Amino acid sequence: MTMCLFSTNIHFDYDGHYSKAGDDYEWISTDVSLYAISFKTSPLEEITYSLLKERICKKMRIDPLTKKLNLGYIPLVVEPKRQSYILDDEDVFVYPTSVDREQRRSILHVEDIQEL
């Protein structure tokens, strides 16, 4: 029996903050680049909160022991627009499975909060 591997690609914007604009919230980026990581895995449940943060730190060459990062996104299907933070494995599962009618996913926002 062969196992079918799937690829879950996540695009993220590193280092910015949320700002209220009328009734909506928007992401204000301080970096002009957009980054991506890819998980080549079988079930989506294997992408955990700690693995997601670890992969972002590796991509950005950040020591996870010295930085505090907040992960969040603005769901495409929520009005008014509000940020949704990723706090645990369940939130991680919801993020890549939440898509709009055209199967588009929100960009993951990575807030660099502070040095630990």
Protein Blocks (a to p, Z undefined) as FASTA:
>chain_A
ZZddddddddddehiadddehjbccdddfbfbdcddddddfbfklpcfklmmmmmmmmno
pafklcccddddddfkbccddddddfbfklmmmmmmpccfkopacddddddfbdZZ
